[in-house]
Amino acid sequence: MAPGALTTLEFELLAHLVAHPLRVYTRRQLLNLVRAQEPLGDAHTVDVHIARLRRKLGPEHRDRISTVRQVGYRFDPRGAAATSG
């Protein structure tokens, strides 16, 4: 990933998730965390920002942000492969 490639909102999302590894956040919680950064629509808007963030992180790091079905997202420093086995 090139330096400066993240938007402020993406950086804030990533920084918060990394600061609290393995903690699951609902979409609504993440939306409230970044609401001060820019006006967002419904909680599923977070999905779009997480998808963009994963793309920018690239294949070697994107699986560190995992989706918790019906809940939201969490950061796992080991990546999804380490927790699925």
TIVEX-456192 format. One line per field, with one value per residue: residue number from 1; residue in three letters; z, y, x of N, C-alpha, C, O in turn. Coordinates in steps of 0.02 Angstrom, whole numbers, m for minus. Atoms other than C-alpha are relative to their C-alpha. Layout:
n = (NUM|...) .
res = (Ala|...) .
n_c3 = (Z|...) .
n_c2 = (Y|...) .
n_c1 = (X|...) .
ca_c3 = (Z|...) .
ca_c2 = (Y|...) .
ca_c1 = (X|...) .
c_c3 = (Z|...) .
c_c2 = (Y|...) .
c_c1 = (X|...) .
o_c3 = (Z|...) .
o_c2 = (Y|...) .
o_c1 = (X|...) .
end
This chain:
n = (1|2|3|4|5|6|7|8|9|10|11|12|13|14|15|16|17|18|19|20|21|22|23|24|25|26|27|28|29|30|31|32|33|34|35|36|37|38|39|40|41|42|43|44|45|46|47|48|49|50|51|52|53|54|55|56|57|58|59|60|61|62|63|64|65|66|67|68|69|70|71|72|73|74|75|76|77|78|79|80|81|82|83|84|85) .
res = (Met|Ala|Pro|Gly|Ala|Leu|Thr|Thr|Leu|Glu|Phe|Glu|Leu|Leu|Ala|His|Leu|Val|Ala|His|Pro|Leu|Arg|Val|Tyr|Thr|Arg|Arg|Gln|Leu|Leu|Asn|Leu|Val|Arg|Ala|Gln|Glu|Pro|Leu|Gly|Asp|Ala|His|Thr|Val|Asp|Val|His|Ile|Ala|Arg|Leu|Arg|Arg|Lys|Leu|Gly|Pro|Glu|His|Arg|Asp|Arg|Ile|Ser|Thr|Val|Arg|Gln|Val|Gly|Tyr|Arg|Phe|Asp|Pro|Arg|Gly|Ala|Ala|Ala|Thr|Ser|Gly) .
n_c3 = (0|5|m54|13|42|m36|m17|m72|m28|1|m51|m66|m10|m10|m63|m56|m2|m20|m71|m40|37|m17|m23|54|2|45|50|m32|m41|45|30|m50|m8|57|19|m4|56|59|m6|31|2|m48|m27|52|33|m29|42|58|m23|m18|63|30|m43|15|66|m6|m40|44|m18|m57|m64|m1|m41|m70|m18|14|m8|m46|31|m36|m53|24|20|m51|25|m28|26|30|64|m2|8|m65|m43|31|m1) .
n_c2 = (m58|m61|m48|m48|30|4|m61|m12|46|68|2|0|67|48|m15|21|73|25|m17|45|63|54|m26|m5|m62|m1|m53|m61|m26|m28|m59|m53|m19|m40|m49|m68|m10|m19|25|65|22|52|37|43|m40|24|56|m27|m26|57|33|m42|7|67|m4|m38|38|50|70|24|m27|m13|48|m19|m28|54|m13|43|1|m27|m44|m55|13|1|5|55|m10|62|11|48|69|25|14|47|67) .
n_c1 = (42|m39|13|52|51|63|35|2|50|m28|m53|32|29|m54|m34|42|2|m66|m10|43|1|47|65|49|38|56|m3|24|m54|m51|29|m3|m70|m23|52|m28|m45|38|69|10|70|16|m57|m31|m51|m63|m22|m35|m65|m41|m19|m53|m59|m29|m33|m61|m47|m29|14|m40|25|72|37|m7|65|47|71|37|67|57|m23|m41|m69|m53|m68|m38|m68|m25|34|56|m24|m22|57|47|m26) .
ca_c3 = (0|m47|91|104|11|148|169|340|372|320|430|579|555|540|686|799|750|770|940|1000|923|927|990|883|834|761|606|710|833|691|609|771|785|614|605|658|510|374|359|323|279|360|454|297|228|344|234|86|184|253|77|12|160|128|m55|m7|122|m15|m12|120|252|202|299|462|461|478|459|602|520|579|694|616|607|707|683|708|697|649|501|462|413|590|668|544|569) .
ca_c2 = (0|170|300|413|290|287|418|496|392|230|271|307|143|44|132|98|m85|m112|m26|m151|m318|m461|m348|m358|m193|m177|m74|53|69|96|219|319|317|395|501|655|628|639|621|442|357|198|76|m29|116|50|m106|m1|83|m83|m158|m11|m26|m213|m179|m52|m167|m295|m485|m503|m403|m391|m547|m463|m372|m508|m500|m568|m619|m529|m420|m318|m322|m358|m347|m505|m474|m657|m648|m754|m907|m923|m925|m1038|m1191) .
ca_c1 = (0|68|90|m60|m171|m304|m436|m455|m610|m525|m376|m489|m583|m422|m339|m487|m500|m313|m313|m445|m395|m521|m660|m815|m896|m1068|m1093|m1188|m1042|m918|m1036|m1044|m855|m832|m989|m891|m775|m905|m1094|m1139|m1303|m1362|m1252|m1222|m1121|m986|m981|m928|m789|m727|m727|m623|m505|m481|m442|m312|m233|m205|m212|m76|m172|m355|m406|m354|m521|m649|m837|m939|m1101|m1257|m1149|m1009|m819|m663|m476|m374|m186|m160|m278|m431|m330|m262|m435|m524|m415) .
c_c3 = (0|59|m20|m41|35|8|76|34|2|53|69|15|16|67|60|5|24|74|47|m35|31|28|m60|7|m49|m52|30|44|m43|m33|48|11|m54|m21|2|m59|m63|8|m38|1|53|20|m52|m43|24|m42|m60|20|20|m63|m34|39|m13|m66|5|42|m41|27|61|68|4|46|75|26|m19|13|49|m22|49|57|m27|m19|60|m35|36|m28|m33|m69|7|m5|67|45|m29|5|65) .
c_c2 = (62|46|50|m28|m3|69|8|m49|m71|m7|m5|m68|m51|11|m24|m76|m29|13|m46|m68|m51|23|9|66|m8|55|67|31|32|63|59|24|48|54|71|15|23|m26|m65|m17|m52|m40|m44|39|m21|m57|24|24|m57|m36|40|m7|m67|0|35|m36|m55|m70|m24|23|5|m47|14|35|m52|23|m50|3|23|48|59|m24|m3|m4|m57|5|m62|m13|m55|m72|m31|m20|m51|m72|m32) .
c_c1 = (45|m15|m53|m58|m68|m31|1|m48|26|54|m30|m32|55|34|m41|m3|66|13|m39|m5|m48|m66|m45|m39|m58|9|m20|55|54|m26|4|71|24|m49|26|46|m36|m71|m8|m75|m13|62|34|49|69|28|40|70|47|24|57|65|34|36|67|53|33|m9|39|m27|m76|m39|8|m63|m51|m72|m28|m72|m54|20|38|70|46|67|34|70|29|m29|m53|24|20|m58|m49|22|m6) .
o_c3 = (38|82|m76|m63|1|17|111|86|52|87|110|71|64|103|108|60|63|108|106|m56|92|39|m111|61|m104|m42|15|43|m28|m42|28|24|m41|m67|m40|m75|m98|41|m97|41|111|m8|m45|m82|m13|m51|m78|m16|6|m67|m59|10|m18|m72|m24|31|m25|84|96|119|59|72|116|86|m78|56|43|m11|108|96|m25|m58|114|m93|97|m88|m71|m107|54|26|76|87|6|m8|73) .
o_c2 = (66|48|74|10|m10|119|m39|m77|m106|m58|m44|m93|m89|m37|m51|m104|m76|m28|m51|m88|m56|m18|37|81|m33|100|119|92|86|111|115|83|94|92|113|73|68|m77|m70|11|m41|m30|m61|9|m17|m63|m7|11|m53|m57|10|m11|m71|m28|13|m27|m77|m80|m69|m4|15|m29|m22|37|m65|65|m110|53|5|70|116|m70|23|m24|m61|m6|m57|m52|m94|m116|m91|m64|m76|m116|m89) .
o_c1 = (92|m72|m53|m101|m119|3|19|m33|17|57|m7|m26|49|48|m13|2|66|45|m24|m59|m56|m111|m26|m64|m50|50|10|65|79|12|20|82|62|m35|7|58|m13|m81|10|m113|3|116|93|86|118|88|91|119|107|82|104|119|95|91|117|113|88|m30|16|m7|m102|m92|m19|m75|m64|m85|m17|m106|m54|m23|14|78|30|71|34|81|77|m2|m52|m7|11|m51|m92|m18|14) .
end
